[in-house]
């Protein structure tokens, strides 16, 4: 097994959603156990109604550099 990281989108039945970076070994250990396997989505699910499952993405997260830095802001 390699140390290559995959992006994992996880959704639980109670509405919890999270993105994480995991190796293949971590994904198998945390999500694909034989006793309680997590379903694997074959496409990006509707986040509001997706149910329980994971989406495994082979890629990387790219954060763009802002063109303008906002230093002062307020809400409402």
C-alpha positions in Angstrom: 0.0 0.0 0.0 1.2 3.5 -0.7 0.9 6.7 1.3 -1.1 8.4 -1.5 -4.0 10.4 -0.1 -7.5 10.4 -1.5 -10.2 13.0 -0.7 -13.1 11.4 1.1 -16.5 12.9 1.4 -18.4 11.2 4.3 -22.1 11.5 5.0 -23.9 9.8 7.9 -27.6 9.0 8.2 -28.1 11.7 10.8 -26.9 14.5 8.4 -23.2 14.7 9.4 -21.0 15.6 6.4 -17.2 16.0 6.3 -14.3 16.0 3.8 -11.0 14.4 4.8 -7.8 13.2 3.2 -7.1 9.5 3.8 -4.7 6.8 2.5 -6.1 3.6 1.0 -5.3 1.8 4.2 -7.1 4.4 6.3 -10.2 4.2 4.1 -10.4 0.4 4.3 -9.9 0.5 8.1 -12.4 3.3 8.9 -15.1 2.9 6.3 -15.0 -0.5 4.6 -15.0 -3.0 7.4 -16.6 -6.3 6.7 -19.0 -6.1 9.7 -20.4 -2.6 8.9 -19.3 -1.6 5.4 -20.1 2.0 4.4 -21.8 2.3 1.0 -19.6 4.0 -1.7 -21.3 6.6 -3.9 -20.6 6.4 -7.6 -21.2 10.1 -8.1 -21.5 13.3 -6.0 -24.6 12.9 -4.0 -27.3 15.5 -3.2 -25.9 16.7 0.2 -29.4 17.3 1.7 -30.7 13.8 0.9 -27.7 11.6 0.4 -28.1 9.2 3.3 -25.1 7.2 4.6 -22.0 6.7 2.4 -18.6 7.9 1.2 -17.3 9.3 -2.1 -13.6 8.7 -2.8 -12.0 11.3 -5.0 -8.5 10.7 -6.6 -7.2 14.3 -6.7 -6.1 17.2 -4.6 -7.8 20.2 -3.1 -6.6 23.5 -4.7 -7.2 26.7 -2.8 -7.0 29.7 -5.1 -5.0 32.8 -4.0 -7.4 35.7 -3.5 -7.0 38.7 -5.7 -8.1 41.1 -3.0 -7.5 40.7 0.7 -10.5 41.6 2.8 -9.4 43.1 6.2 -12.6 44.8 7.3 -16.1 43.2 7.2 -19.3 43.0 9.2 -22.4 40.8 9.3 -25.8 42.4 8.6 
